[in-house]
Amino acid sequence: MSDISRYYDKQAKLLIFIKIKCVVDMNDNIDEMDKNNYDFKEHWNTAYQKSPITNLGWYEENPAPSLELIESCNLPKEAFIFNAGAGATTLIAGLLAKGYKNIIVNDIAVAAIEELKSNLPSSVNAAVQFVVDDLTNPSDLLKVKNVDLWHDRAVLHFFTQEKQQRAYFDLLKGALKPKGFVILAEFNLEGAKKCSGLDVFNYNEEMLQERLGTDFVLLKSFNYTYTQPSGNTREYVYTLFQKKL
């Protein structure tokens, strides 16, 4: 092959490489745009509207791990408890049964909140407030302050983008009072990579500690195998942190 032929052969290969890279970059940009434009509110409203809550993969008949961690904090019954992304959780009924009477329940989906309300006796309305808002783009939630305990089971791991995670932890840190507690229960590193058709971001205790920063101390951590209503299992890491003074 002559030098001229070799030159044109290299140029052709380079052009092919550039075209391939442009297509890959374009697809990555489209994926990122899809994530940015995805309607999570509609997604979760649909999830709660189309299936009975007892069929949902995250439904817990008995939220024992969360209740045990909350009880270990030795909070007064008037303590301000915030449940992030609660859905139609049975945890609220469990807390009320134990005498807690200052609870805020949050979710992005109105359908989830309405389902939860329908499963609570009307007499507890004074003890529970409901806030429909986005944890990663909050408005009303910015007013929530002096929280004694922040509880999150299976919510944070749906925030796969850096900006979502940063917004979530900024909100948490701004809402929690000094010496307040944080319970984060998310899919662990051996856990599922998707849930409800969405990608998830898996965690271990070190990653959660890094996100919270040096103002928080890890008190407890354990892995937990949750059995879904379908009989399938999901691997979680449960963590309990406390904010320093």
TORMIMAR-719068 format. One record per residue: residue number from 1; x, y, z of N, C-alpha, C in turn. Coordinates in steps of 0.02 Angstrom, whole numbers. Each point is the difference from the previous one (the first is absolute). Example, Ala and Ser with C-alpha at 12.3 -4.5 7.8 and 13.67 -1.06 7.14 Angstrom:
# residues 2
[atom 1; [660; -284; 390]; [-45; 59; 0]; [45; 60; 0]]
[atom 2; [-18; 53; -36]; [42; 59; 3]; [-39; 55; 37]]
This chain:
# residues 245
[atom 1; [43; -60; 0]; [-43; 60; 0]; [44; 62; 0]]
[atom 2; [-14; 47; -44]; [40; 61; -5]; [-12; 45; 60]]
[atom 3; [44; 49; 11]; [-8; 47; 56]; [-66; 38; -6]]
[atom 4; [-19; 18; -62]; [-62; 37; -10]; [-60; -44; 19]]
[atom 5; [3; -64; -18]; [-55; -47; 17]; [-4; -8; 75]]
[atom 6; [58; -7; 32]; [0; -7; 73]; [-31; 61; 33]]
[atom 7; [18; 59; -26]; [-27; 63; 28]; [-76; 1; -4]]
[atom 8; [-26; -15; -59]; [-73; 1; -9]; [-34; -55; 40]]
[atom 9; [33; -56; 10]; [-28; -55; 40]; [-5; 22; 73]]
[atom 10; [51; 33; 25]; [-1; 25; 69]; [-54; 53; 8]]
[atom 11; [-6; 44; -50]; [-50; 53; 5]; [-71; -30; 1]]
[atom 12; [-10; -52; -40]; [-66; -32; -3]; [-17; -33; 67]]
[atom 13; [50; -34; 30]; [-11; -31; 65]; [-14; 52; 54]]
[atom 14; [36; 56; -4]; [-10; 54; 48]; [-71; 28; -7]]
[atom 15; [-23; 8; -61]; [-66; 26; -12]; [-54; -46; 28]]
[atom 16; [11; -66; -10]; [-47; -49; 27]; [-2; 4; 76]]
[atom 17; [59; 6; 31]; [4; 5; 74]; [-38; 61; 25]]
[atom 18; [11; 57; -35]; [-34; 62; 21]; [-75; -7; -5]]
[atom 19; [-24; -32; -55]; [-72; -9; -8]; [-29; -44; 54]]
[atom 20; [36; -54; 16]; [-24; -46; 53]; [-3; 36; 67]]
[atom 21; [53; 39; 16]; [2; 36; 63]; [-57; 52; 4]]
[atom 22; [-14; 32; -57]; [-55; 49; -1]; [-66; -33; 14]]
[atom 23; [-11; -59; -28]; [-62; -36; 12]; [-6; -21; 72]]
[atom 24; [55; -25; 30]; [0; -20; 71]; [-14; 60; 44]]
[atom 25; [35; 55; -12]; [-10; 60; 40]; [-72; 26; -6]]
[atom 26; [-27; -3; -61]; [-68; 22; -11]; [-49; -43; 38]]
[atom 27; [12; -66; 0]; [-44; -45; 37]; [4; 12; 75]]
[atom 28; [62; 14; 24]; [8; 16; 71]; [-38; 63; 18]]
[atom 29; [5; 50; -45]; [-36; 63; 13]; [-75; -9; 0]]
[atom 30; [-24; -43; -45]; [-72; -15; -3]; [-22; -34; 64]]
[atom 31; [41; -50; 23]; [-17; -34; 63]; [-3; 50; 57]]
[atom 32; [48; 47; 2]; [1; 49; 54]; [-61; 46; -5]]
[atom 33; [-18; 19; -62]; [-59; 42; -9]; [-63; -36; 22]]
[atom 34; [-3; -66; -16]; [-58; -39; 19]; [-7; -1; 76]]
[atom 35; [57; -8; 35]; [-2; -1; 73]; [-22; 68; 28]]
[atom 36; [26; 53; -31]; [-18; 67; 24]; [-73; 16; -11]]
[atom 37; [-28; -28; -54]; [-70; 16; -18]; [-50; -52; 25]]
[atom 38; [25; -52; 33]; [-45; -54; 20]; [-48; 25; 54]]
[atom 39; [-63; -19; -7]; [-52; 23; 47]; [-7; -51; 56]]
[atom 40; [39; 9; 54]; [-2; -46; 56]; [-66; 3; 37]]
[atom 41; [-30; 59; 1]; [-65; 6; 34]; [-52; -44; -34]]
[atom 42; [-1; 2; -66]; [-47; -42; -37]; [16; -74; 9]]
[atom 43; [65; -16; 0]; [21; -69; 9]; [-27; -29; 65]]
[atom 44; [9; 36; 55]; [-19; -27; 65]; [-76; 4; 11]]
[atom 45; [-32; 50; -27]; [-73; 1; 2]; [-29; -61; -36]]
[atom 46; [27; -16; -58]; [-23; -57; -38]; [12; -65; 38]]
[atom 47; [58; -5; 32]; [17; -61; 38]; [-51; -14; 54]]
[atom 48; [-22; 53; 35]; [-48; -9; 55]; [-72; -7; -25]]
[atom 49; [-13; 23; -60]; [-68; -3; -26]; [-15; -67; -33]]
[atom 50; [51; -32; -28]; [-14; -60; -40]; [4; -65; 39]]
[atom 51; [27; 1; 61]; [8; -62; 39]; [-19; 11; 72]]
[atom 52; [-29; -51; 32]; [-11; 4; 73]; [67; 7; 35]]
[atom 53; [2; 38; 54]; [65; 13; 32]; [33; -64; 24]]
[atom 54; [-41; -51; 18]; [29; -63; 24]; [34; -39; -55]]
[atom 55; [-8; 21; -63]; [34; -33; -56]; [64; 36; -21]]
[atom 56; [11; 59; 28]; [58; 39; -19]; [64; -30; 30]]
[atom 57; [53; 3; -39]; [62; -34; 20]; [32; 25; 63]]
[atom 58; [-16; 62; 21]; [30; 29; 60]; [-47; -2; 60]]
[atom 59; [-59; -30; -8]; [-48; -1; 55]; [26; -42; 58]]
[atom 60; [-6; 28; 60]; [19; -36; 62]; [-61; -7; 44]]
[atom 61; [-19; -61; 14]; [-55; -10; 48]; [21; 20; 70]]
[atom 62; [64; -14; 15]; [26; 17; 66]; [69; 34; -8]]
[atom 63; [3; 66; 8]; [63; 36; -9]; [46; -6; 61]]
[atom 64; [12; -60; 22]; [36; -11; 63]; [70; 31; 1]]
[atom 65; [41; -5; -52]; [68; 29; 4]; [-2; 75; 13]]
[atom 66; [-46; 35; -33]; [-5; 73; 10]; [-25; 17; 70]]
[atom 67; [-51; -35; 22]; [-27; 12; 67]; [52; -13; 54]]
[atom 68; [38; -53; -8]; [51; -16; 51]; [54; 54; 2]]
[atom 69; [21; 25; -58]; [50; 54; 0]; [-28; 64; 30]]
[atom 70; [-62; 16; -16]; [-31; 61; 27]; [-6; -6; 76]]
[atom 71; [-22; -57; 25]; [-7; -10; 72]; [68; 4; 35]]
[atom 72; [53; -21; -35]; [67; 2; 31]; [25; 71; 11]]
[atom 73; [-31; 49; -32]; [19; 70; 8]; [-26; 30; 66]]
[atom 74; [-47; -34; 32]; [-28; 23; 64]; [-28; 71; -4]]
[atom 75; [-37; 13; -53]; [-30; 66; -9]; [-63; 7; 42]]
[atom 76; [-15; 61; 21]; [-65; 12; 33]; [-56; -9; -51]]
[atom 77; [-60; -13; 23]; [-56; -12; -46]; [-19; 63; -39]]
[atom 78; [22; 58; 24]; [-13; 63; -35]; [53; 15; -53]]
[atom 79; [49; -43; -7]; [55; 13; -47]; [-27; 9; -71]]
[atom 80; [33; 43; -37]; [-19; 17; -68]; [31; -52; -48]]
[atom 81; [-41; -43; -28]; [24; -54; -44]; [-21; 16; -71]]
[atom 82; [48; -3; -46]; [-13; 13; -71]; [11; -64; -39]]
[atom 83; [-50; -21; -37]; [5; -59; -42]; [5; 21; -73]]
[atom 84; [59; -7; -29]; [13; 21; -69]; [-25; -53; -49]]
[atom 85; [-38; 22; -51]; [-23; -46; -51]; [-37; -59; 29]]
[atom 86; [-48; 14; 43]; [-32; -53; 39]; [-43; -48; -40]]
[atom 87; [-26; 23; -57]; [-47; -43; -37]; [-60; -14; 43]]
[atom 88; [-21; -63; 1]; [-57; -21; 41]; [25; -44; 57]]
[atom 89; [57; 17; 28]; [33; -41; 51]; [-43; -17; 60]]
[atom 90; [12; -58; 28]; [-33; -20; 62]; [38; 27; 61]]
[atom 91; [57; 32; -11]; [40; 26; 55]; [-38; 52; 40]]
[atom 92; [-40; 42; -34]; [-35; 54; 35]; [-49; -29; 51]]
[atom 93; [-38; -51; -20]; [-46; -33; 47]; [39; -29; 59]]
[atom 94; [59; -28; -14]; [41; -28; 53]; [25; 52; 48]]
[atom 95; [19; 58; -25]; [23; 55; 43]; [-57; 27; 43]]
[atom 96; [-58; 8; -30]; [-59; 24; 37]; [-19; -49; 55]]
[atom 97; [5; -64; -15]; [-16; -51; 50]; [47; 3; 59]]
[atom 98; [61; 24; -11]; [49; 6; 54]; [-5; 68; 35]]
[atom 99; [-46; 43; -22]; [-12; 62; 35]; [33; 62; -28]]
[atom 100; [36; -7; -56]; [30; 60; -30]; [-55; 43; -31]]
[atom 101; [7; 66; 8]; [-55; 44; -19]; [21; 65; -33]]
[atom 102; [57; -1; -33]; [23; 59; -37]; [38; -24; -61]]
[atom 103; [-37; -21; -51]; [29; -33; -58]; [-17; 38; -64]]
[atom 104; [50; 9; -42]; [-12; 27; -68]; [13; -56; -50]]
[atom 105; [-48; -10; -43]; [5; -51; -53]; [7; 36; -67]]
[atom 106; [50; -19; -37]; [12; 30; -66]; [-1; -53; -55]]
[atom 107; [-26; 20; -57]; [9; -40; -61]; [-11; 46; -60]]
[atom 108; [27; -19; -56]; [-10; 38; -62]; [-67; -15; -32]]
[atom 109; [-29; -58; 18]; [-61; -24; -32]; [-61; 11; 45]]
[atom 110; [-48; 37; -25]; [-63; 11; 36]; [-35; -67; 11]]
[atom 111; [2; -44; -49]; [-34; -65; 6]; [27; -40; 59]]
[atom 112; [65; 4; 12]; [29; -36; 57]; [-24; 29; 66]]
[atom 113; [0; 66; 4]; [-22; 34; 61]; [-73; -16; 15]]
[atom 114; [-42; 2; -52]; [-71; -15; 10]; [-11; -72; 22]]
[atom 115; [39; -45; -27]; [-4; -70; 21]; [20; -8; 73]]
[atom 116; [53; 34; 20]; [22; -3; 69]; [-52; 29; 47]]
[atom 117; [-28; 58; -18]; [-52; 31; 41]; [-59; -47; 10]]
[atom 118; [-19; -35; -53]; [-59; -44; 4]; [11; -59; 47]]
[atom 119; [62; -15; 14]; [16; -56; 44]; [14; 21; 72]]
[atom 120; [-8; 65; 14]; [10; 25; 68]; [-67; 23; 28]]
[atom 121; [-11; -10; 64]; [-63; 25; 30]; [-3; 76; -3]]
[atom 122; [-59; 27; -10]; [-7; 73; -6]; [20; 36; 64]]
[atom 123; [-2; -35; 56]; [16; 31; 64]; [73; 21; 7]]
[atom 124; [44; -24; -46]; [71; 15; 6]; [20; 60; -42]]
[atom 125; [-46; 32; -32]; [16; 55; -45]; [42; 55; 33]]
[atom 126; [-14; 12; 63]; [37; 53; 35]; [73; -19; 11]]
[atom 127; [15; -64; 0]; [68; -24; 14]; [43; -5; -62]]
[atom 128; [-31; 0; -59]; [35; -11; -63]; [-14; 56; -49]]
[atom 129; [53; 28; -28]; [-6; 48; -55]; [24; -32; -64]]
[atom 130; [-30; 19; -56]; [17; -29; -65]; [25; 54; -47]]
[atom 131; [57; -12; -31]; [30; 48; -45]; [17; -35; -66]]
[atom 132; [-35; 21; -53]; [16; -26; -67]; [52; 46; -31]]
[atom 133; [60; -26; -10]; [54; 42; -25]; [57; -46; -24]]
[atom 134; [44; 29; -40]; [56; -36; -30]; [62; 11; 44]]
[atom 135; [29; -54; 24]; [58; 4; 44]; [62; 28; -36]]
[atom 136; [1; -4; -67]; [57; 25; -38]; [-11; 68; -31]]
[atom 137; [-61; 24; 6]; [-16; 69; -24]; [-54; 28; 46]]
[atom 138; [17; 9; 63]; [-52; 15; 51]; [-24; 72; -2]]
[atom 139; [-61; 9; 23]; [-28; 66; 11]; [-27; 3; 71]]
[atom 140; [-57; -33; 12]; [-28; -2; 68]; [47; -32; 50]]
[atom 141; [39; -49; -23]; [44; -35; 47]; [56; 44; 26]]
[atom 142; [14; 55; -34]; [52; 45; 24]; [-20; 34; 66]]
[atom 143; [-65; -2; 15]; [-24; 29; 63]; [7; -48; 59]]
[atom 144; [15; -63; -14]; [5; -50; 54]; [67; 8; 36]]
[atom 145; [-4; 14; 65]; [61; 11; 40]; [-7; -36; 67]]
[atom 146; [56; -5; 35]; [2; -27; 68]; [-26; -72; 5]]
[atom 147; [18; -39; -50]; [-20; -71; -1]; [43; -39; 49]]
[atom 148; [-32; -41; 40]; [36; -43; 48]; [24; -64; -33]]
[atom 149; [-40; -26; -47]; [19; -62; -34]; [-24; 0; -72]]
[atom 150; [46; -11; -45]; [-14; -5; -73]; [3; -74; -18]]
[atom 151; [-54; -25; -29]; [-3; -71; -19]; [-10; -6; -75]]
[atom 152; [41; -42; -31]; [-4; -13; -72]; [12; -74; -11]]
[atom 153; [-51; -34; -25]; [9; -69; -23]; [-17; -3; -74]]
[atom 154; [51; -19; -39]; [-9; -14; -72]; [-22; 62; -40]]
[atom 155; [28; 57; 18]; [-15; 61; -38]; [64; 29; -30]]
[atom 156; [50; 13; 42]; [62; 30; -24]; [30; -39; -58]]
[atom 157; [-5; -66; 0]; [35; -38; -53]; [-30; 12; -70]]
[atom 158; [-59; 31; -5]; [-28; 17; -65]; [31; 64; -29]]
[atom 159; [37; 37; 39]; [31; 62; -23]; [69; -17; -27]]
[atom 160; [3; -11; -65]; [62; -25; -32]; [45; 55; -25]]
[atom 161; [-25; 60; -4]; [40; 56; -25]; [32; 39; 58]]
[atom 162; [59; 25; -13]; [36; 37; 52]; [-40; 59; 26]]
[atom 163; [-32; 37; -44]; [-37; 59; 22]; [-60; -20; 43]]
[atom 164; [-31; -57; -14]; [-55; -25; 41]; [25; -18; 70]]
[atom 165; [56; -35; 2]; [28; -21; 64]; [22; 60; 41]]
[atom 166; [30; 49; -32]; [22; 60; 35]; [-60; 38; 28]]
[atom 167; [-53; 6; -39]; [-60; 36; 23]; [-32; -37; 59]]
[atom 168; [-1; -66; -3]; [-30; -40; 54]; [38; 11; 65]]
[atom 169; [66; -6; -3]; [39; 6; 62]; [2; 72; 26]]
[atom 170; [-2; 48; -44]; [-6; 70; 22]; [-65; 10; 39]]
[atom 171; [-54; -28; -26]; [-65; 5; 34]; [2; -33; 68]]
[atom 172; [27; -61; 2]; [5; -37; 63]; [40; 39; 52]]
[atom 173; [58; 23; -19]; [44; 34; 47]; [-31; 65; 25]]
[atom 174; [-38; 33; -43]; [-32; 63; 20]; [-60; -11; 45]]
[atom 175; [-32; -58; -5]; [-60; -13; 39]; [15; -29; 69]]
[atom 176; [54; -37; 6]; [14; -37; 61]; [32; 46; 53]]
[atom 177; [-24; -6; 62]; [27; 40; 55]; [66; -32; 25]]
[atom 178; [41; 38; 35]; [60; -29; 32]; [-20; -59; 45]]
[atom 179; [40; -53; -3]; [-11; -62; 37]; [-60; -40; -27]]
[atom 180; [-28; 22; -57]; [-54; -37; -31]; [26; -65; -32]]
[atom 181; [-46; -45; -15]; [17; -66; -26]; [-22; -7; -73]]
[atom 182; [37; -42; -36]; [-16; -15; -70]; [1; -75; -10]]
[atom 183; [-54; -27; -27]; [-3; -71; -20]; [-4; -2; -76]]
[atom 184; [50; -31; -31]; [1; -10; -72]; [3; -75; -14]]
[atom 185; [-49; -26; -34]; [-4; -71; -17]; [-7; -5; -76]]
[atom 186; [54; -19; -34]; [2; 0; -73]; [26; -67; -26]]
[atom 187; [-9; -12; -65]; [29; -61; -30]; [76; 1; 10]]
[atom 188; [27; -55; 26]; [72; -2; 11]; [36; -19; -65]]
[atom 189; [67; -5; 5]; [40; -9; -61]; [-14; -67; -34]]
[atom 190; [-25; -48; 37]; [-18; -65; -29]; [-73; -1; -22]]
[atom 191; [-36; 54; 11]; [-71; 3; -12]; [-18; 11; -73]]
[atom 192; [-65; 3; -12]; [-27; 9; -68]; [25; 66; -30]]
[atom 193; [5; 0; -65]; [22; 60; -36]; [-59; 39; -30]]
[atom 194; [-58; -29; 4]; [-62; 33; -22]; [-56; -15; 48]]
[atom 195; [-49; 44; 2]; [-61; -11; 39]; [-56; 41; -31]]
[atom 196; [-58; -30; -6]; [-57; 34; -31]; [16; 27; -70]]
[atom 197; [45; -36; -35]; [19; 21; -68]; [51; 56; -3]]
[atom 198; [25; 23; 58]; [48; 55; 3]; [68; -24; 22]]
[atom 199; [52; 33; -25]; [68; -13; 24]; [6; 22; 72]]
[atom 200; [44; -32; 38]; [13; 21; 68]; [74; 10; 11]]
[atom 201; [17; 35; 53]; [69; 13; 20]; [12; -37; 65]]
[atom 202; [43; -51; -1]; [10; -43; 58]; [50; 31; 49]]
[atom 203; [-8; -16; 64]; [40; 30; 53]; [28; -52; 48]]
[atom 204; [53; 20; 35]; [20; -33; 62]; [7; 54; 53]]
[atom 205; [17; -19; 60]; [0; 49; 55]; [53; 54; -10]]
[atom 206; [58; -19; -31]; [52; 49; -11]; [-22; 54; -49]]
[atom 207; [-36; -20; -52]; [-24; 48; -49]; [-51; 48; 30]]
[atom 208; [-43; -26; 44]; [-49; 43; 33]; [34; 48; 48]]
[atom 209; [51; -26; 35]; [38; 43; 45]; [34; 56; -38]]
[atom 210; [28; -16; -58]; [33; 50; -41]; [-49; 54; -22]]
[atom 211; [-60; -20; -18]; [-50; 48; -21]; [-23; 45; 57]]
[atom 212; [-7; -28; 58]; [-22; 40; 58]; [55; 45; 26]]
[atom 213; [62; -24; -4]; [57; 40; 21]; [20; -10; 73]]
[atom 214; [48; 38; 21]; [30; -10; 67]; [-43; 27; 56]]
[atom 215; [-54; 34; -16]; [-46; 24; 53]; [-47; -55; 25]]
[atom 216; [6; -60; -29]; [-43; -55; 18]; [41; -60; 23]]
[atom 217; [-26; -35; 50]; [34; -59; 28]; [-43; -61; -13]]
[atom 218; [31; -53; -26]; [-36; -62; -11]; [-8; -37; 66]]
[atom 219; [-62; -15; 19]; [-15; -35; 63]; [-12; -75; -12]]
[atom 220; [-35; -16; -54]; [-16; -70; -14]; [-3; -11; -75]]
[atom 221; [17; -61; -21]; [-6; -18; -70]; [-6; -75; -6]]
[atom 222; [-45; -23; -44]; [-6; -72; -13]; [-31; -12; -68]]
[atom 223; [19; -56; -30]; [-32; -21; -62]; [-63; -39; 17]]
[atom 224; [-48; 5; -44]; [-66; -30; 14]; [-30; -27; -65]]
[atom 225; [-23; -61; 2]; [-33; -30; -58]; [-75; 7; 8]]
[atom 226; [-30; 38; -45]; [-72; 12; 2]; [-34; -47; -49]]
[atom 227; [-54; -32; 21]; [-38; -44; -43]; [-61; 37; -26]]
[atom 228; [-5; 7; -65]; [-55; 36; -32]; [-64; -42; 4]]
[atom 229; [-58; 33; -12]; [-63; -38; -3]; [2; -56; -51]]
[atom 230; [40; 8; -53]; [5; -52; -52]; [41; -60; 22]]
[atom 231; [37; 8; 56]; [45; -53; 22]; [73; 13; -19]]
[atom 232; [12; 46; -45]; [69; 19; -18]; [31; 39; 58]]
[atom 233; [66; 4; -1]; [35; 35; 54]; [38; 60; -26]]
[atom 234; [10; 49; 44]; [40; 59; -15]; [48; 13; 57]]
[atom 235; [62; 17; -18]; [53; 11; 50]; [6; 74; 17]]
[atom 236; [-8; 15; 64]; [4; 69; 24]; [59; 9; 47]]
[atom 237; [22; 63; 7]; [42; 20; 55]; [-40; 50; 42]]
[atom 238; [-6; -14; 65]; [-33; 45; 47]; [53; 37; 39]]
[atom 239; [-6; 65; 6]; [48; 40; 38]; [-36; 50; 45]]
[atom 240; [30; 11; 58]; [-24; 51; 47]; [57; 47; 15]]
[atom 241; [-10; 64; -15]; [50; 52; 12]; [-28; 50; 50]]
[atom 242; [45; 36; 33]; [-20; 56; 42]; [41; 61; -18]]
[atom 243; [-34; 57; -4]; [33; 63; -15]; [34; 27; 63]]
[atom 244; [60; 25; -9]; [36; 29; 56]; [-30; 68; 19]]
[atom 245; [22; 27; 55]; [-22; 67; 21]; [21; 53; -50]]
